[in-house]
């Protein structure tokens, strides 16, 4: 059963006071949009803007601490760089995962697909506590209207 169709569950999650947010960034091949790599981590900050009267409907910024990565994010040929194409999903930890057998079926993290975006700015840092990335994104219209290119 898909949690997106369970209105009662979604209302409970929405009313739950303490939430932990995650992001999954699937880096895509620029031409074929086939997955190249997936980077997942805990969201430190996120801002998504939706506009109906602009050619670029979705823009945003995201900073996350990566869970575990085998990729060298400091490499010049980095997976996370400007003009890369990504598929973004935002997730929230299922607060009822260990409480209700019924809601455990939805998984530990509830994922919400956001779409395919271009990275317009990217920064990464590595510290003893982990690796983090910060990106600014624009929807695929940025490739058609000349914003990305």
Secondary structure, DSSP 8 states (H G I E B T S, - for coil): --GGG-HHHHHHHHH-S---EEEEEEEE-TTT--EEEEEEEEEEEEEEEE-SSSSS-EEEEEEEEES---S-TTSTT-SS-TT-EEEEEEEEE-TTTTT-HHHHTT-SEEEEEEEEEEEEEEEEEEETTEEEEEEEEEETHHHHSSS--
